[in-house]
């Protein structure tokens, strides 16, 4: 069975994949969910001391993920959520993975669609340029709007306390400015790369922070002679991996990835 790599996004840690790890391991897969460099400690530790969050960069994250993938016995299925979806795209572009799934993915460089709900969701960071040098947490109300707007208040509160950490303001500001600066930035991919592994974009219809329009635009940027598909799940918010019914989604995206996976090289 192909190994599986789960890549988390911002404002959370690998703990956000806890249910998916157990689910896929029960099917016999080797599963890893690498933390970003410095994020190897528990959520509670990062909330108490967010210095590692401020120190990390996108190139460091990508290099760390690539080293983890190199240690696997064969090219894995890579599944990334939110910023992890953008990192999944970068990893595939760099030649890693047999297939990839980008769930409620942050955009790669060149995607200029900015829905109003995304502006509201990211406003806690982007409201001030000074946040480029800070870590920025979300309040419970901000978390609910951005991540769990279709969840009950009880579910949202539990997940906020279990998963939420601050985000690196500099990285988020950098993703916004990437489309306005010369040269390739940290989230650049070659949309014409014919050697890239198959890629599936998964969207939740009710996602506020990375609405389906972003995934649609991102997918349309790819002009390579490779498989690039989209699938939307109705009624799902941004924190799709933790919403009721996630098991079916986990099974369906894995089935797609295994069916389209490149043969081992």
Secondary structure, 3 states (H helix, E strand, C coil): CCCEEEECCCCCCHHHHHHHHHHHHHCCCCEECCCCCCCCCCHHHHHHCCHHHHHCCHHHHHHHHHHHHHCCCCCCEEEEECHHHHHHHHHHHCCCCCEEEEECCCCCCCCCCCCHHHHHHHHHHHCCHHHHHCEECCCHHHHHHHCCCCCCHHHHHHHHHHHCCCEEHHHHHHHHHHHHCCCCCCCCCCCCCCCCCEEEEEEECCCCCCCHHHHHHHHHHCCCCCCEEEEEECCCCCCHHHCCCHHHHHHHHHHHHHHHCCCCC
